[in-house]
Amino acid sequence: MSNYKNDYSNLNQFSEMFKALSNAYRLEIFLYLADYCRPGEMSTEEEMRVSVGELGSGLGIAPSTVSHHLKELRHAHLIRMERNGKNIECWVEPDTLDQLITFFKHAKEGN
């Protein structure tokens, strides 16, 4: 475990991310956004965003439930949200995915 402390000065951040993702609805929302918001496949950052209403209808989750889970994901720094007129848009930052990928690569390699 000490090797992780050498590589990751903020294990608490990862702990909060994993805690947020331990709920099946939040994991489903995060994976939906991560799949939808793939960098390189969309031409602009705006195209990588999903409105909260669109997200709820796409997953078949009640709006109040979506809002609660989005708040938890945002608090864990897994997603970003921004108001755009009447809509609230959310997305996964590519850096967030890169951090998680690096974390698991290091865990696999024993670093």
C-alpha positions in Angstrom: 0.0 0.0 0.0 2.9 2.4 0.6 3.8 2.3 -3.1 0.4 3.9 -3.8 1.1 6.7 -1.4 4.3 7.4 -3.2 2.5 7.7 -6.6 -0.8 9.2 -5.3 -0.6 12.1 -2.9 -4.4 12.2 -2.7 -5.8 8.7 -2.1 -8.8 10.4 -0.5 -9.8 11.7 -3.9 -9.8 8.2 -5.4 -11.7 6.9 -2.3 -14.4 9.5 -2.9 -14.6 8.6 -6.6 -15.0 4.9 -5.8 -17.5 5.6 -3.0 -19.6 7.6 -5.5 -19.4 4.8 -8.1 -20.4 2.1 -5.6 -24.0 2.9 -6.3 -25.4 1.1 -9.3 -27.3 4.2 -10.6 -24.3 6.5 -10.3 -22.1 3.9 -12.0 -24.6 3.6 -14.8 -24.8 7.4 -15.2 -21.0 7.8 -15.1 -20.5 5.0 -17.7 -23.2 6.5 -19.9 -21.5 9.9 -19.8 -18.1 8.4 -20.3 -19.3 6.5 -23.4 -21.1 9.5 -24.7 -18.3 12.0 -24.0 -15.5 10.3 -25.7 -12.8 12.8 -26.7 -11.8 12.7 -30.3 -15.1 11.2 -31.5 -16.9 14.5 -30.9 -15.7 17.6 -32.7 -16.4 20.1 -29.9 -16.6 20.2 -26.1 -20.3 21.2 -26.4 -21.1 18.0 -28.4 -19.6 16.0 -25.5 -22.2 17.3 -23.1 -25.6 15.7 -22.2 -28.5 17.6 -20.8 -29.9 16.3 -17.5 -33.3 15.8 -19.1 -31.8 13.8 -21.9 -29.7 11.8 -19.5 -32.7 10.8 -17.4 -34.8 9.8 -20.4 -32.0 7.9 -21.9 -31.5 5.8 -18.8 -35.1 5.6 -17.7 -34.4 7.1 -14.3 -36.8 9.6 -12.6 -35.5 13.3 -12.8 -35.3 13.6 -9.0 -33.2 10.5 -8.8 -30.9 11.7 -11.6 -30.4 15.0 -9.9 -29.4 13.4 -6.6 -26.9 11.0 -8.3 -25.5 13.8 -10.4 -24.8 15.8 -7.3 -22.9 12.9 -5.8 -20.9 12.4 -8.9 -20.1 16.1 -9.2 -19.1 16.2 -5.5 -16.6 13.3 -6.1 -15.2 15.3 -9.1 -16.2 12.6 -11.5 -18.4 14.8 -13.7 -18.8 18.5 -14.5 -22.0 20.4 -14.8 -22.9 23.8 -16.3 -26.1 25.7 -17.0 -26.8 26.5 -20.6 -30.0 28.5 -20.9 -32.8 26.4 -19.5 -30.7 23.2 -19.6 -28.1 21.8 -17.2 -25.5 20.0 -19.1 -23.1 17.4 -17.7 -20.0 15.6 -19.0 -17.0 13.6 -17.9 -13.7 15.4 -18.3 -11.2 13.3 -20.3 -8.6 14.0 -17.5 -10.9 12.3 -15.0 -10.9 9.1 -17.1 -7.2 9.4 -17.6 -6.7 9.6 -13.8 -8.8 6.4 -13.3 -7.0 4.6 -16.0 -3.6 5.5 -14.6 -4.7 4.4 -11.1 -5.7 1.0 -12.3 -2.6 0.6 -14.5 -0.4 1.3 -11.5 -2.5 -1.1 -9.4 -2.1 -3.9 -12.0 1.6 -3.3 -12.3 2.1 -3.2 -8.6 3.5 0.3 -8.5 
